[in-house]
Structure formats: structure tokens, C-alpha cells
Amino acid sequence: MTSSASCARAAPPRGAVRVRAAPPISACQPDRRLLNFAGFAVCAALLAYALYTQFYLALDPCPLCIFQRIGMALLGVVFLAAAIHNTARWGRGAYGYALLIAVAALATLAVAARHLYVQSLPPGSPAFLWRAARGGS
């Protein structure tokens, strides 16, 4: 991975002959494989902490916590598959992995938003917004 300073094109001094060409554009882009491995590592760390709190701190997960864990595990598997496959250029494979990562991340985000909504309700109130608007039932 190169720094952004080495990717900038500097103008040669007046009268100087340019000896070295500018680095190719692909050298200026971050390494996609490294980013995918980093995404996998973050997902694995989050799942490890969730298992630590469950088994060592004796905090039992609720059903929405379990769904979030499933989403994180799926996201980690897709990150790992993308890192192992290592699509070198943007193509069908890279766009396919980007789409799978986006779908898994958005599904997990939806579960997390629902989880926050349910936890923010006062005790004894209905968990469904449309039921509360209609007056229960």
C-alpha cells in the first residue's frame, strides 16, 4: 500500500528531463484484499466479544442479538471470501462482492435499528409502531 504523497504528480524542475513516470493509478488505490481482511477481522472481533459476554459474563442474548450475530457472521464470511478470491481489477467479481457486502451490512443495520427501537420503548408499551398508532390490538 502506498501513501497518497507518493501518488501525487509533481512537476519536474524547469529544464529537467523527466526520468521516472508517474505511478500507475492502481498503485494509488488502497489494497482491496487488505481492506477485505480488515473487514473480516472487525466482524470476527465483534463476534468474539459477543461470545465473551455470553459465556464469561453470563449475559444471555435476546432474539434480536442473535439475528445481529448471524448478520455479522454472514458479513464476515463475505469479507473473507472477497479477500481470498482477490479480484485484482474492478469487474464482475468485485462488484458482486461489493453487492453482497452491502446487502449483508444493510440487513444487519436494519436488525440493529429495530433492536434500538425496541429497547428505547418504555416498559409495557407495544413493540410494533403500527399497532401503537392504531391503539393496540
N, C-alpha and C positions, 0 to 999 in steps of 0.2 A: 504494500500500500504506500503510495507516495503522498507527500504533503501537498497542499494546494499551492505553496510557494514555488515548488518545482514545476508546476503545471502552467504558471503564468509565462506569457511570452514577453521577453524583454527585448527592446530594440537594440541592435548592435551599435557600438560607437561609430561615429562618423568616419568613413574611410576604412573601416574594418571589414574583413571578409568573414562572412558567417560560416563557421566551421561545422557547427552541430545543428541539426534540425530540431525543431520543437518536438517535444514528446507527443506520441500519438494520443488521440482523445481517450482511448481506452485506458491509458496509463493514468489519466486524471480522475477516472471514476473509482469509487471505492470497490474493494473486492467483494463481490456478491456472495461468494462462498463463505467468507469470514463473517459477513453480516447474517447469513442464514445460520451458521453455527452459533453466533451470539444470540440470535432469537431462540434457538433450541435451548441454549444454556439458561436463558431467563425463564423459559417455560419450565424447565427441569427444576430450577431453584424454587420457583413458586409452588410447584407440586411437592417438592421435598419439605418446604415449610408447612404446607397444609397437612402432610402426613405427620410431621413432627408435632404439630399442635393437636392432632387427633390422637396419636398413640402415646406421646410422652406428657402432654399437658392435659390429657383426658377431656378434650373439647369435642363432643360429638358433632359432626356436620349435619346441617339441615339438608333437605332435598335440593334446594337451590344451590347450596355449596357444592353438592355432589355434581350437579349439572355444570357448574363452573369448572370443576376439576376435569370433567370429561372434555369440555371445550378447550381447556389449556393443554390437556394431553393430545387432543387432535391437532391443535395448533403446533405443538412441539414436534409431532410426527411429520407434519407437512414441512416445517422448517428443516428437520433433519433430512428428509427425502430431497428437498431442494439443494441442501448443502452437499449431499453425497452425489447427486446427479450432476451438479455444477454446470449448468447451461452457460457456456462461455460468452455467448452473444445474446442480445435480445432477439428472441424468436418465439416460436410457438411454445416451447418448453418453459421458457422464463415467464411468459405471460400466463401460462397455465398454472404455474406455481404461485404467481402473484395473485391470481384469481382465487385459488384455493386458500391461500393465507388470508386474503381479505374476507372471504365467506366465513372461515372459521373464527377470525377475530371479531367480525360483526355479530355472529351468533353468540359468542361468549360475552360480548359487550351488552347485547340485549338481555341476556340472563342476569348479568351484573346490575343493569339498570332496574330490572324487575325486582331483584333482591334488595336493592337500596330503597325502592318504593315501598316494598312490603315492610321493611324494617323501620321506615320513617312514620308509619301509621301509628296512631295511638292504640293502646291495648283495647281489644274488644270491637274494633271497627272492621267492616268487611274489607277483604283483601282485593276485591275487584272494583275498579273505578266505575265501570258502567253500572254495577249493582248499587253503589253508593249514590250515584246520580239519580237512579230510579227510585230510591228509597228502600233498598234492601231487596230481599226475596230471592 
